[in-house]
């Protein structure tokens, strides 16, 4: 996979994580508290400084009252449109 495409896909993932949080009307600090992490943890994955593994994404989804399958479905839809 070309680096540019991979970078674009990671940007879409980061934006979806941020959008999911803001749609839930949750601040970074509140999400971090729910996850038992510092606020910088949320800031770093939203800015691309840190990447999440699947289990971490699942924890974020649960903390934001959504499911991993629903999140992945939205991600797939966005990635399909970014070709």
Secondary structure, 3 states (H helix, E strand, C coil): CCHHHHHHHHHHHHHHHHHHHHHCCCCHHHHHHHHCCCHHHHHHHHHCCCCCCHHHHHHHHHHCCCCHHHHHHHHHHHHHCCC
